Amino acid sequence: MSLQRICTWCSVIIEKHEHRFYIDGNAVCDSCEAEYFGDDEEDG
């Protein structure tokens, strides 16, 4: 019985070694966190 978190946005299983980030109290995975914060990195 391992405690698994599921990403609220894409429903992927968040691995134990992954840093868990919360947006509005919802756990999201690393990729969704990067997507959420990475928008302004695209200068075009």
Buried (B, 14 or more C-beta within 10 A) or exposed (E): EEEEBEBBBEEBEBEEEBEBBEEEEEBBBBBBBEEEEEEEEEEE
